[in-house]
């Protein structure tokens, strides 16, 4: 199996699935797939929608199975995020309850791909934000000078 061939097939498949990934659906789009290199390279990926973020990667009898959130802004960005994840070089930071964020909250959320629409509070901070086509209400608790912990996050329809 050639790495170049694998990259090409993944990129082509993501491009083919892009309209399905970006359709307005109830849920967060995820790339669900498997890569089998034996006896020849076989790449199978599809789109699934989940209520929350899922991130999985495991190897079973030579087949790599994975689930990856597809909330990037372009097919190219999604390909590079997925490729880094498959190589074990990076895991996207998922904002789930209990996650700690350092630095100015608004700037940190923007770095995670959110657009902050509204924010209020000091020790308890309420935030309305969007990421892609999804809208969220989030509650953070200040746990330090420039540290916040996500207490609650819910999707708004």
WOPEDA-V568569 format. One record per residue. SS is DSSP state (~ for helix, > for strand, _ for the rest). D_CENTER is the distance of its C-alpha to the mean C-alpha in Angstrom with 2 decimals. Layout:
SS & D_CENTER
SS & D_CENTER
//
This chain:
_ & 27.17
_ & 26.52
~ & 23.31
~ & 24.01
~ & 24.37
~ & 21.14
~ & 19.22
~ & 21.23
~ & 20.55
~ & 16.77
~ & 16.90
~ & 19.43
~ & 17.62
~ & 14.40
~ & 16.94
~ & 18.82
~ & 16.01
~ & 14.76
~ & 17.07
~ & 15.92
~ & 12.19
_ & 13.40
_ & 16.10
_ & 16.58
_ & 16.05
_ & 15.82
_ & 12.39
> & 8.69
> & 8.66
> & 7.73
> & 9.62
> & 12.27
> & 14.88
> & 17.69
> & 19.56
> & 23.26
_ & 25.48
_ & 28.73
_ & 31.11
_ & 29.32
_ & 25.76
> & 23.98
> & 20.38
> & 19.21
> & 15.80
> & 15.25
> & 13.02
> & 12.82
> & 12.03
> & 11.56
_ & 12.57
_ & 9.97
_ & 6.73
_ & 8.01
_ & 7.91
> & 11.31
> & 13.54
> & 17.29
> & 20.45
> & 23.23
_ & 26.50
_ & 25.19
> & 22.30
> & 18.71
> & 16.50
> & 12.70
> & 9.86
> & 6.39
> & 3.65
_ & 5.41
_ & 5.20
_ & 7.10
_ & 10.77
_ & 12.57
~ & 13.00
~ & 14.06
~ & 11.09
~ & 8.84
~ & 11.74
~ & 12.05
~ & 8.58
~ & 9.21
~ & 12.80
~ & 12.45
~ & 10.59
~ & 13.37
~ & 15.95
_ & 15.07
_ & 14.99
_ & 11.76
_ & 9.02
_ & 6.12
_ & 7.67
_ & 6.56
_ & 9.29
_ & 11.35
_ & 15.17
_ & 16.96
_ & 14.58
> & 16.86
> & 16.56
> & 19.39
_ & 21.05
_ & 21.64
~ & 19.17
~ & 18.83
~ & 18.26
~ & 15.70
~ & 13.62
~ & 14.10
~ & 12.95
_ & 9.55
_ & 9.51
_ & 11.49
> & 14.95
> & 17.38
> & 20.01
> & 22.20
> & 22.69
> & 25.74
> & 27.18
_ & 27.96
_ & 27.83
> & 25.65
> & 23.34
> & 22.11
> & 19.40
> & 18.54
> & 15.50
> & 13.45
> & 10.03
_ & 10.57
_ & 12.94
> & 12.16
> & 14.53
> & 14.60
> & 17.54
> & 17.04
> & 19.83
> & 20.03
> & 23.05
> & 24.52
> & 25.10
> & 26.59
_ & 27.79
_ & 24.39
> & 22.18
> & 20.42
> & 19.05
> & 16.87
> & 19.32
> & 17.99
> & 15.14
> & 15.83
> & 14.82
> & 17.74
_ & 18.98
//
